[in-house]
Amino acid sequence: MPRLPLWRAAHPEIILEVIGTDVILELSPGTADVAIRYSFAPPPGLVTIELLRDRFWPVASPQLLGPGNPIKRPSDLAQYPFVDALWTETNVHAPTWQRWVSMAQRVDDKVSFAMAADALTFSEELHAIDAVVAGQGIGLFSDVLVAPELASGKLIKLLDLPLPGLGFHLAYALDDPRQKIIDAFSQWIFSVR
């Protein structure tokens, strides 16, 4: 999103409409020409190119962490409240605290599912991120989504134990009548990523 002014400067003749939705829009003339789909595997039935894949890290605000309680292993997180963002139950690849705890148990036998059982849960991931930035707990977030907060120091990664994330797939329908515009956008997005 922050790079869209570069697209508009490079192609002022092409009208751009950004449709932000969790609903999967049909890619057809008159509806949408191109999509960036966030999924574990490429969406079927479309031409797709994976732009990048994220990872989900346990992160917190430095304000939350006390100087006398260093986090050296996964079980050390139990001393803090957890913040969670809801994912659909049908998404088996969803980066949830339950999946992270299951992975962490392989390296730390003191890790328990009870750690995250009473997490403060948000239906909107951006609200969960705001809560963690405000020091309300530890979150499990995409390194792509919280990159600005990590770069600024508002959030820090707590352990080198990320969950695999999902892919950002550029997708479009084969034989779209606006293929020249799609090709221009595809070339541009690869030049700025």
N, CA, C and O of each residue as an XYZ file, in Angstrom:
772
protein
N       0.807     -1.206      0.000
C       0.000      0.000      0.000
C       0.854      1.276      0.000
O       0.537      2.216     -0.730
N       1.929      1.333      0.799
C       2.723      2.571      0.780
C       3.388      2.850     -0.563
O       3.795      3.983     -0.820
N       3.505      1.839     -1.426
C       4.184      2.037     -2.713
C       3.229      2.426     -3.840
O       3.681      2.699     -4.952
N       1.943      2.458     -3.585
C       0.985      2.784     -4.645
C       1.218      4.147     -5.300
O       0.950      4.283     -6.493
N       1.700      5.157     -4.581
C       2.006      6.411     -5.287
C       3.036      6.226     -6.404
O       3.005      6.949     -7.400
N       3.940      5.270     -6.246
C       4.913      4.993     -7.307
C       4.226      4.437     -8.551
O       4.598      4.778     -9.674
N       3.223      3.580     -8.351
C       2.445      3.039     -9.477
C       1.706      4.177    -10.181
O       1.722      4.281    -11.407
N       1.063      5.020     -9.385
C       0.279      6.113     -9.973
C       1.169      7.090    -10.726
O       0.758      7.642    -11.747
N       2.390      7.311    -10.230
C       3.321      8.195    -10.936
C       3.805      7.558    -12.240
O       3.963      8.242    -13.252
N       4.035      6.250    -12.207
C       4.521      5.553    -13.401
C       3.431      5.355    -14.446
O       3.719      5.310    -15.642
N       2.180      5.236    -14.004
C       1.062      4.954    -14.923
C      -0.149      5.827    -14.598
O      -1.194      5.306    -14.209
N      -0.024      7.142    -14.752
C      -1.160      8.021    -14.425
C      -2.368      7.797    -15.334
O      -3.486      8.179    -14.987
N      -2.148      7.182    -16.492
C      -3.240      6.946    -17.433
C      -4.137      5.769    -17.027
O      -5.224      5.601    -17.580
N      -3.686      4.957    -16.065
C      -4.462      3.781    -15.646
C      -5.174      4.093    -14.340
O      -4.538      4.412    -13.336
N      -6.472      4.001    -14.360
C      -7.272      4.254    -13.158
C      -7.172      3.045    -12.249
O      -7.365      1.907    -12.677
N      -6.871      3.308    -11.000
C      -6.687      2.243    -10.016
C      -7.780      2.326     -8.962
O      -8.030      3.387     -8.391
N      -8.420      1.207     -8.714
C      -9.383      1.110     -7.619
C      -8.938     -0.048     -6.745
O      -8.820     -1.181     -7.212
N      -8.693      0.242     -5.476
C      -8.268     -0.787     -4.529
C      -9.487     -1.235     -3.747
O     -10.173     -0.424     -3.125
N      -9.751     -2.530     -3.784
C     -10.889     -3.105     -3.054
C     -10.307     -3.957     -1.936
O      -9.789     -5.044     -2.191
N     -10.387     -3.479     -0.714
C      -9.885     -4.232      0.438
C     -11.010     -5.035      1.051
O     -11.960     -4.466      1.590
N     -10.917     -6.340      0.977
C     -11.973     -7.191      1.504
C     -11.431     -8.578      1.835
O     -10.451     -9.029      1.242
N     -12.070     -9.243      2.776
C     -11.739    -10.636      3.067
C     -12.522    -11.581      2.166
O     -12.248    -12.781      2.127
N     -13.486    -11.045      1.452
C     -14.284    -11.839      0.519
C     -13.459    -12.066     -0.744
O     -12.801    -11.147     -1.231
N     -13.492    -13.270     -1.267
C     -12.751    -13.560     -2.495
C     -13.569    -13.084     -3.687
O     -14.605    -13.661     -4.017
N     -13.087    -12.021     -4.327
C     -13.767    -11.477     -5.499
C     -13.435    -12.305     -6.728
O     -12.316    -12.793     -6.888
N     -14.422    -12.451     -7.585
C     -14.189    -13.140     -8.849
C     -13.345    -12.231     -9.733
O     -13.620    -11.037     -9.857
N     -12.334    -12.797    -10.333
C     -11.491    -12.027    -11.236
C     -12.032    -12.181    -12.641
O     -11.797    -13.178    -13.324
N     -12.768    -11.155    -13.048
C     -13.362    -11.154    -14.380
C     -13.497     -9.717    -14.841
O     -13.540     -8.802    -14.019
N     -13.566     -9.506    -16.163
C     -13.726     -8.137    -16.672
C     -14.940     -7.464    -16.037
O     -16.028     -8.036    -15.977
N     -14.729     -6.251    -15.569
C     -15.809     -5.499    -14.948
C     -15.892     -5.695    -13.443
O     -16.554     -4.912    -12.761
N     -15.242     -6.711    -12.911
C     -15.248     -6.944    -11.466
C     -13.895     -6.560    -10.886
O     -13.789     -5.579    -10.149
N     -12.871     -7.316    -11.211
C     -11.502     -7.026    -10.774
C     -10.547     -7.663    -11.764
O     -10.795     -8.765    -12.253
N      -9.465     -6.980    -12.058
C      -8.488     -7.478    -13.023
C      -7.403     -8.317    -12.371
O      -6.969     -9.328    -12.923
N      -6.972     -7.892    -11.201
C      -5.861     -8.550    -10.521
C      -6.138     -8.525     -9.024
O      -6.789     -7.616     -8.509
N      -5.632     -9.535     -8.343
C      -5.807     -9.607     -6.895
C      -4.499    -10.016     -6.249
O      -3.651    -10.653     -6.874
N      -4.353     -9.649     -5.013
C      -3.290    -10.207     -4.196
C      -4.005    -11.049     -3.152
O      -4.657    -10.532     -2.245
N      -3.866    -12.350     -3.304
C      -4.550    -13.302     -2.424
C      -3.554    -13.805     -1.390
O      -2.411    -14.134     -1.707
N      -4.014    -13.856     -0.158
C      -3.197    -14.295      0.974
C      -3.644    -15.692      1.346
O      -4.717    -15.872      1.923
N      -2.826    -16.688      1.020
C      -3.223    -18.076      1.247
C      -1.990    -18.968      1.351
O      -0.893    -18.581      0.949
N      -2.187    -20.164      1.896
C      -1.086    -21.101      2.038
C      -0.592    -21.565      0.668
O       0.612    -21.608      0.414
N      -1.528    -21.908     -0.204
C      -1.194    -22.393     -1.546
C      -1.748    -21.410     -2.580
O      -2.678    -20.660     -2.282
N      -1.190    -21.408     -3.781
C      -1.718    -20.524     -4.820
C      -3.196    -20.817     -5.085
O      -3.608    -21.977     -5.079
N      -3.991    -19.779     -5.317
C      -5.399    -20.002     -5.620
C      -5.563    -20.775     -6.928
O      -4.905    -20.454     -7.918
N      -6.418    -21.773     -6.946
C      -6.579    -22.587     -8.153
C      -7.337    -21.841     -9.251
O      -8.131    -20.941     -8.979
N      -7.076    -22.235    -10.485
C      -7.820    -21.713    -11.627
C      -7.389    -20.347    -12.098
O      -8.058    -19.752    -12.942
N      -6.290    -19.829    -11.578
C      -5.810    -18.508    -11.953
C      -4.323    -18.568    -12.282
O      -3.630    -19.512    -11.901
N      -3.848    -17.568    -12.981
C      -2.413    -17.399    -13.152
C      -1.929    -16.750    -11.857
O      -2.457    -15.715    -11.449
N      -0.939    -17.344    -11.216
C      -0.479    -16.812     -9.930
C       1.038    -16.722     -9.875
O       1.758    -17.512    -10.486
N       1.491    -15.742     -9.129
C       2.912    -15.556     -8.852
C       3.017    -15.228     -7.367
O       2.401    -14.274     -6.893
N       3.802    -16.023     -6.630
C       3.984    -15.721     -5.207
C       4.949    -14.556     -5.066
O       6.094    -14.624     -5.513
N       4.474    -13.488     -4.439
C       5.282    -12.293     -4.249
C       6.210    -12.442     -3.046
O       7.387    -12.086     -3.109
N       5.673    -12.964     -1.965
C       6.456    -13.193     -0.760
C       5.658    -14.076      0.182
O       4.462    -14.293     -0.014
N       6.324    -14.577      1.193
C       5.696    -15.431      2.202
C       6.138    -14.892      3.556
O       7.310    -14.572      3.753
N       5.204    -14.795      4.475
C       5.543    -14.250      5.785
C       5.790    -15.347      6.808
O       5.596    -16.532      6.539
N       6.223    -14.919      7.988
C       6.370    -15.802      9.142
C       5.770    -15.071     10.335
O       5.769    -13.841     10.384
N       5.263    -15.833     11.291
C       4.595    -15.263     12.462
C       5.470    -15.443     13.698
O       5.838    -16.557     14.072
N       5.786    -14.321     14.311
C       6.722    -14.274     15.439
C       6.000    -13.852     16.714
O       5.062    -13.057     16.655
N       6.420    -14.367     17.855
C       5.950    -13.789     19.112
C       6.647    -12.437     19.303
O       7.875    -12.342     19.292
N       5.833    -11.405     19.476
C       6.360    -10.043     19.598
C       5.703     -9.338     20.775
O       4.627     -9.723     21.232
N       6.373     -8.299     21.254
C       5.822     -7.498     22.351
C       6.391     -6.090     22.282
O       7.380     -5.825     21.598
N       5.742     -5.209     23.005
C       6.271     -3.865     23.182
C       7.369     -3.937     24.238
O       7.216     -4.647     25.232
N       8.470     -3.219     24.044
C       9.503     -3.193     25.081
C       8.965     -2.694     26.423
O       9.513     -3.025     27.474
N       7.875     -1.885     26.386
C       7.263     -1.379     27.622
C       6.733     -2.507     28.501
O       6.745     -2.405     29.728
N       6.272     -3.571     27.874
C       5.659     -4.681     28.607
C       6.687     -5.497     29.379
O       6.410     -5.975     30.479
N       7.851     -5.653     28.808
C       8.850     -6.561     29.357
C       9.581     -5.940     30.541
O      10.120     -4.838     30.439
N       9.596     -6.639     31.643
C      10.312     -6.163     32.821
C      11.794     -6.460     32.707
O      12.173     -7.449     32.079
N      12.641     -5.634     33.295
C      14.083     -5.834     33.172
C      14.570     -7.102     33.886
O      15.617     -7.640     33.526
N      13.840     -7.579     34.878
C      14.293     -8.736     35.636
C      13.750    -10.061     35.152
O      14.037    -11.095     35.756
N      12.974    -10.066     34.082
C      12.360    -11.299     33.588
C      12.708    -11.535     32.124
O      11.846    -11.386     31.257
N      13.935    -11.895     31.836
C      14.303    -12.089     30.426
C      13.578    -13.285     29.806
O      13.263    -14.264     30.482
N      13.330    -13.179     28.525
C      12.694    -14.270     27.785
C      13.801    -15.009     27.043
O      14.353    -14.522     26.056
N      14.105    -16.200     27.550
C      15.171    -17.002     26.947
C      14.643    -18.265     26.297
O      15.300    -18.839     25.428
N      13.457    -18.707     26.712
C      12.869    -19.929     26.165
C      11.355    -19.744     26.089
O      10.811    -18.871     26.765
N      10.668    -20.546     25.284
C       9.230    -20.359     25.095
C       8.403    -20.323     26.378
O       7.453    -19.545     26.469
N       8.737    -21.132     27.354
C       7.949    -21.144     28.594
C       8.035    -19.822     29.360
O       7.177    -19.548     30.199
N       9.046    -19.004     29.090
C       9.160    -17.696     29.740
C       8.028    -16.749     29.342
O       7.763    -15.775     30.047
N       7.364    -17.022     28.228
C       6.246    -16.169     27.797
C       5.058    -16.268     28.745
O       4.220    -15.366     28.772
N       4.967    -17.342     29.520
C       3.816    -17.577     30.395
C       3.636    -16.489     31.445
O       2.548    -16.358     32.006
N       4.662    -15.716     31.722
C       4.553    -14.664     32.735
C       3.827    -13.414     32.221
O       3.598    -12.469     32.976
N       3.470    -13.416     30.942
C       2.822    -12.254     30.342
C       1.455    -12.630     29.769
O       1.215    -13.794     29.445
N       0.556    -11.643     29.643
C      -0.722    -11.929     28.971
C      -0.508    -12.116     27.466
O       0.432    -11.575     26.884
N      -1.389    -12.880     26.865
C      -1.334    -13.135     25.434
C      -2.437    -12.346     24.730
O      -3.512    -12.129     25.289
N      -2.158    -11.925     23.508
C      -3.132    -11.242     22.651
C      -3.250    -12.093     21.390
O      -2.252    -12.564     20.846
N      -4.479    -12.277     20.940
C      -4.734    -13.157     19.803
C      -5.620    -12.457     18.779
O      -6.445    -11.612     19.128
N      -5.441    -12.815     17.528
C      -6.319    -12.358     16.452
C      -7.047    -13.586     15.920
O      -6.435    -14.633     15.712
N      -8.342    -13.458     15.702
C      -9.138    -14.600     15.246
C      -8.820    -14.975     13.802
O      -8.615    -14.114     12.946
N      -8.785    -16.262     13.559
C      -8.657    -16.831     12.220
C      -9.816    -17.789     12.048
O     -10.325    -18.327     13.031
N     -10.237    -18.008     10.824
C     -11.336    -18.944     10.603
C     -10.914    -20.340     11.035
O      -9.775    -20.752     10.812
N     -11.825    -21.051     11.644
C     -11.528    -22.395     12.143
C     -11.221    -23.378     11.018
O     -10.581    -24.403     11.248
N     -11.668    -23.075      9.813
C     -11.435    -23.980      8.687
C     -10.039    -23.838      8.088
O      -9.630    -24.670      7.278
N      -9.313    -22.810      8.472
C      -7.968    -22.580      7.943
C      -6.958    -23.389      8.762
O      -6.532    -22.955      9.832
N      -6.580    -24.558      8.257
C      -5.669    -25.442      8.989
C      -4.252    -24.875      9.081
O      -3.451    -25.338      9.893
N      -3.942    -23.885      8.262
C      -2.616    -23.273      8.279
C      -2.608    -21.943      9.040
O      -1.617    -21.214      9.008
N      -3.701    -21.635      9.714
C      -3.796    -20.367     10.438
C      -2.700    -20.275     11.499
O      -2.476    -21.230     12.243
N      -2.028    -19.148     11.573
C      -0.950    -18.966     12.550
C      -1.511    -18.601     13.928
O      -1.513    -17.437     14.327
N      -1.973    -19.600     14.626
C      -2.601    -19.398     15.937
C      -1.615    -19.676     17.066
O      -0.581    -20.314     16.867
N      -1.954    -19.185     18.251
C      -1.140    -19.488     19.420
C      -1.109    -20.991     19.675
O      -0.083    -21.518     20.106
N      -2.209    -21.687     19.419
C      -2.237    -23.138     19.644
C      -1.201    -23.842     18.768
O      -0.498    -24.736     19.240
N      -1.102    -23.446     17.500
C      -0.088    -24.037     16.620
C       1.318    -23.672     17.082
O       2.224    -24.504     17.039
N       1.502    -22.424     17.525
C       2.823    -22.010     17.993
C       3.218    -22.790     19.245
O       4.348    -23.265     19.350
N       2.284    -22.926     20.201
C       2.572    -23.670     21.436
C       2.928    -25.117     21.100
O       3.868    -25.671     21.670
N       2.193    -25.723     20.191
C       2.484    -27.091     19.783
C       3.905    -27.203     19.236
O       4.613    -28.161     19.547
N       4.325    -26.238     18.428
C       5.682    -26.223     17.886
C       6.694    -25.983     19.015
O       7.735    -26.639     19.060
N       6.396    -25.052     19.922
C       7.321    -24.702     21.005
C       7.533    -25.857     21.974
O       8.597    -25.963     22.584
N       6.539    -26.720     22.122
C       6.678    -27.864     23.024
C       7.795    -28.804     22.576
O       8.328    -29.553     23.395
N       8.151    -28.780     21.317
C       9.233    -29.633     20.810
C      10.606    -29.177     21.299
O      11.554    -29.962     21.331
N      10.706    -27.893     21.682
C      11.997    -27.376     22.141
C      12.005    -27.008     23.623
O      13.063    -26.737     24.190
N      10.834    -26.997     24.246
C      10.733    -26.602     25.660
C       9.594    -27.393     26.299
O       8.423    -27.103     26.057
N       9.937    -28.393     27.115
C       8.907    -29.268     27.694
C       8.063    -28.605     28.779
O       7.120    -29.216     29.282
N       8.386    -27.360     29.150
C       7.582    -26.639     30.144
C       6.472    -25.802     29.499
O       5.679    -25.174     30.201
N       6.417    -25.796     28.187
C       5.382    -25.037     27.479
C       4.055    -25.768     27.596
O       3.981    -26.986     27.434
N       3.006    -24.996     27.881
C       1.676    -25.573     28.083
C       0.646    -24.807     27.253
O       0.777    -23.604     27.024
N      -0.384    -25.535     26.808
C      -1.468    -24.872     26.074
C      -2.207    -23.881     26.963
O      -2.869    -22.974     26.459
N      -2.102    -24.042     28.275
C      -2.765    -23.119     29.209
C      -2.184    -21.709     29.114
O      -2.846    -20.743     29.491
N      -0.941    -21.582     28.610
C      -0.294    -20.269     28.505
C      -1.161    -19.271     27.753
O      -1.306    -18.124     28.175
N      -1.732    -19.706     26.646
C      -2.474    -18.789     25.770
C      -3.983    -18.979     25.861
O      -4.728    -18.398     25.071
N      -4.437    -19.780     26.808
C      -5.867    -20.109     26.880
C      -6.747    -18.901     27.166
O      -7.876    -18.836     26.680
N      -6.260    -17.962     27.930
C      -7.068    -16.792     28.300
C      -6.641    -15.536     27.549
O      -6.698    -14.431     28.090
N      -6.220    -15.708     26.318
C      -5.732    -14.577     25.530
C      -6.831    -13.544     25.308
O      -8.007    -13.884     25.175
N      -6.431    -12.301     25.271
C      -7.314    -11.214     24.858
C      -7.455    -11.346     23.345
O      -6.471    -11.212     22.618
N      -8.669    -11.608     22.868
C      -8.865    -11.948     21.463
C      -9.578    -10.832     20.713
O     -10.548    -10.255     21.204
N      -9.084    -10.539     19.519
C      -9.647     -9.505     18.653
C     -10.093    -10.131     17.339
O      -9.428    -11.022     16.810
N     -11.210     -9.667     16.821
C     -11.659    -10.148     15.515
C     -10.885     -9.465     14.386
O     -10.819     -9.997     13.278
N     -10.313     -8.322     14.646
C      -9.518     -7.596     13.648
C      -8.044     -7.636     14.048
O      -7.675     -7.202     15.139
N      -7.215     -8.156     13.164
C      -5.789     -8.292     13.468
C      -5.127     -6.945     13.761
O      -4.251     -6.864     14.623
N      -5.532     -5.896     13.060
C      -4.926     -4.583     13.301
C      -5.214     -4.079     14.711
O      -4.383     -3.387     15.300
N      -6.381     -4.415     15.259
C      -6.684     -4.041     16.646
C      -5.797     -4.822     17.616
O      -5.334     -4.274     18.617
N      -5.565     -6.086     17.323
C      -4.678     -6.904     18.161
C      -3.266     -6.317     18.151
O      -2.608     -6.255     19.189
N      -2.807     -5.892     16.985
C      -1.476     -5.279     16.887
C      -1.420     -4.008     17.719
O      -0.451     -3.780     18.443
N      -2.457     -3.176     17.622
C      -2.503     -1.945     18.428
C      -2.424     -2.257     19.921
O      -1.752     -1.548     20.671
N      -3.109     -3.316     20.352
C      -3.093     -3.694     21.768
C      -1.682     -4.106     22.202
O      -1.241     -3.753     23.296
N      -0.982     -4.846     21.351
C       0.377     -5.283     21.696
C       1.335     -4.093     21.693
O       2.189     -3.988     22.573
N       1.206     -3.208     20.727
C       2.038     -1.998     20.705
C       1.808     -1.181     21.986
O       2.739     -0.570     22.509
N       0.570     -1.173     22.485
C       0.229     -0.430     23.703
C       0.677     -1.147     24.979
O       0.460     -0.638     26.079
N       1.300     -2.326     24.846
C       1.830     -3.029     26.010
C       0.835     -3.914     26.731
O       1.032     -4.236     27.903
N      -0.242     -4.318     26.047
C      -1.279     -5.116     26.706
C      -1.001     -6.614     26.698
O      -1.745     -7.378     27.314
N       0.054     -7.050     26.013
C       0.371     -8.465     25.997
C       1.315     -8.807     24.863
O       1.852     -7.936     24.178
N       1.500    -10.113     24.689
C       2.370    -10.655     23.653
C       1.492    -11.112     22.493
O       0.480    -11.780     22.703
N       1.875    -10.755     21.277
C       1.115    -11.153     20.092
C       1.921    -12.062     19.191
O       3.146    -12.136     19.294
N       1.224    -12.752     18.311
C       1.841    -13.612     17.307
C       1.445    -13.025     15.952
O       0.323    -13.221     15.487
N       2.387    -12.298     15.317
C       2.038    -11.521     14.136
C       2.996    -11.755     12.974
O       4.143    -12.169     13.140
N       2.466    -11.468     11.793
C       3.211    -11.558     10.545
C       4.342    -10.538     10.519
O       4.141     -9.360     10.814
N       5.543    -11.014     10.160
C       6.670    -10.092     10.045
C       6.463     -9.080      8.921
O       7.088     -8.019      8.924
N       5.604     -9.393      7.972
C       5.286     -8.438      6.911
C       4.363     -7.350      7.453
O       4.576     -6.165      7.195
N       3.353     -7.746      8.192
C       2.363     -6.792      8.686
C       2.928     -5.857      9.757
O       2.552     -4.686      9.808
N       3.818     -6.353     10.605
C       4.363     -5.500     11.671
C       5.785     -5.011     11.369
O       6.493     -4.564     12.272
N       6.195     -5.094     10.115
C       7.544     -4.643      9.742
C       7.828     -3.203     10.184
O       8.911     -2.946     10.710
N       6.899     -2.252      9.993
C       7.203     -0.881     10.448
C       7.397     -0.786     11.968
O       8.256     -0.044     12.443
N       6.598     -1.538     12.718
C       6.711     -1.510     14.179
C       8.007     -2.168     14.649
O       8.615     -1.724     15.624
N       8.429     -3.231     13.952
C       9.705     -3.866     14.293
C      10.872     -2.949     13.951
O      11.829     -2.844     14.718
N      10.796     -2.287     12.804
C      11.874     -1.382     12.381
C      12.010     -0.181     13.314
O      13.120      0.285     13.571
N      10.881      0.320     13.823
C      10.917      1.493     14.692
C      11.229      1.154     16.149
O      11.523      2.043     16.947
N      11.164     -0.142     16.497
C      11.392     -0.541     17.885
C      10.141     -0.537     18.739
O      10.211     -0.833     19.932
N       8.982     -0.202     18.147
C       7.727     -0.257     18.918
C       7.397     -1.687     19.328
O       6.774     -1.917     20.364
N       7.824     -2.652     18.500
C       7.687     -4.065     18.817
C       9.044     -4.732     18.659
O       9.878     -4.304     17.861
N       9.248     -5.797     19.440
C      10.470     -6.581     19.303
C      10.100     -8.063     19.226
O       9.128     -8.511     19.835
N      10.902     -8.812     18.461
C      10.736    -10.267     18.404
C      11.278    -10.846     19.706
O      12.342    -10.451     20.182
N      10.526    -11.791     20.272
C      10.893    -12.316     21.577
C      11.746    -13.577     21.515
O      12.608    -13.781     22.369
N      11.525    -14.399     20.548
C      12.252    -15.653     20.406
C      12.482    -15.937     18.935
O      11.727    -15.465     18.085
N      13.500    -16.690     18.630
C      13.752    -17.094     17.249
C      13.000    -18.393     16.984
O      13.596    -19.441     16.735
N      11.667    -18.295     17.044
C      10.818    -19.464     16.874
C       9.532    -19.053     16.147
O       8.457    -19.014     16.745
N       9.658    -18.746     14.843
C       8.471    -18.306     14.101
C       7.669    -19.477     13.537
O       8.203    -20.552     13.265
N       6.390    -19.236     13.374
C       5.517    -20.171     12.651
C       5.591    -19.832     11.171
O       5.663    -18.655     10.816
N       5.575    -20.844     10.292
C       5.481    -20.526      8.866
C       4.173    -19.792      8.597
O       3.139    -20.090      9.195
N       4.239    -18.853      7.707
C       3.055    -18.063      7.397
C       2.397    -18.488      6.106
O       2.419    -19.659      5.727
N       1.816    -17.517      5.443
C       1.090    -17.736      4.203
C       1.767    -16.934      3.095
O       2.642    -16.107      3.352
N       1.351    -17.190      1.875
C       1.924    -16.496      0.742
C       1.031    -15.373      0.247
O      -0.195    -15.456      0.323
N       1.651    -14.335     -0.256
C       0.948    -13.247     -0.938
C       1.070    -13.554     -2.420
O       2.155    -13.456     -2.992
N      -0.042    -13.925     -3.043
C      -0.043    -14.374     -4.428
C      -0.695    -13.327     -5.331
O      -1.856    -12.967     -5.139
N       0.058    -12.846     -6.310
C      -0.522    -12.021     -7.359
C      -1.312    -12.971     -8.254
O      -0.764    -13.962     -8.735
N      -2.580    -12.684     -8.480
C      -3.436    -13.607     -9.233
C      -4.268    -12.847    -10.252
O      -4.726    -11.732    -10.003
N      -4.452    -13.483    -11.411
C      -5.326    -12.916    -12.436
C      -5.831    -14.047    -13.322
O      -5.269    -15.141    -13.352
N      -6.909    -13.750    -14.042
C      -7.516    -14.751    -14.924
C      -6.740    -14.829    -16.239
O      -6.263    -13.821    -16.760
N      -6.629    -16.024    -16.746
C      -5.986    -16.236    -18.032
C      -6.834    -15.592    -19.135
O      -8.063    -15.639    -19.073
N      -6.201    -15.004    -20.122
C      -6.887    -14.389    -21.268
C      -7.786    -13.226    -20.881
O      -8.837    -13.039    -21.493
N      -7.406    -12.448    -19.892
C      -8.157    -11.256    -19.519
C      -8.013    -10.228    -20.641
O      -6.911    -10.058    -21.162
N      -9.086     -9.538    -21.032
C      -8.979     -8.553    -22.117
C      -8.083     -7.349    -21.763
O      -7.663     -6.603    -22.647
N      -7.807     -7.176    -20.502
C      -6.937     -6.069    -20.082
C      -5.534     -6.583    -19.717
O      -4.887     -6.076    -18.800
N      -5.091     -7.591    -20.452
C      -3.817     -8.251    -20.148
C      -2.633     -7.285    -20.154
O      -1.706     -7.448    -19.361
N      -2.647     -6.279    -21.036
C      -1.537     -5.326    -21.083
C      -1.408     -4.566    -19.761
O      -0.301     -4.326    -19.278
N      -2.552     -4.190    -19.183
C      -2.535     -3.488    -17.897
C      -2.062     -4.433    -16.790
O      -1.277     -4.045    -15.925
N      -2.540     -5.658    -16.826
C      -2.118     -6.653    -15.833
C      -0.620     -6.891    -15.927
O       0.060     -6.973    -14.904
N      -0.097     -7.004    -17.147
C       1.344     -7.196    -17.332
C       2.131     -5.999    -16.792
O       3.170     -6.169    -16.154
N       1.634     -4.804    -17.049
C       2.312     -3.600    -16.545
C       2.328     -3.598    -15.019
O       3.349     -3.287    -14.406
N       1.193     -3.945    -14.405
C       1.125     -3.980    -12.949
C       2.046     -5.070    -12.392
O       2.741     -4.848    -11.401
N       2.053     -6.233    -13.020
C       2.911     -7.341    -12.575
C       4.381     -6.946    -12.626
O       5.130     -7.204    -11.684
N       4.790     -6.324    -13.722
C       6.182     -5.886    -13.834
C       6.514     -4.833    -12.777
O       7.586     -4.858    -12.173
N       5.591     -3.922    -12.569
C       5.822     -2.871    -11.587
C       5.939     -3.458    -10.185
O       6.862     -3.102     -9.453
N       5.037     -4.343     -9.796
C       5.046     -4.856     -8.427
C       6.339     -5.622     -8.133
O       6.819     -5.610     -7.000
N       6.900     -6.282     -9.136
C       8.171     -6.973     -8.928
C       9.339     -5.990     -8.844
O      10.361     -6.297     -8.231
N       9.196     -4.833     -9.444
C      10.282     -3.859     -9.394
C      10.351     -3.127     -8.055
O      11.384     -2.544     -7.726
N       9.252     -3.147     -7.270
C       9.231     -2.388     -6.004
C       9.171     -3.275     -4.761
O       9.143     -2.758     -3.644
N       9.150     -4.580     -4.928
C       8.995     -5.408     -3.719
C      10.266     -5.564     -2.950
O      10.284     -6.232     -1.916
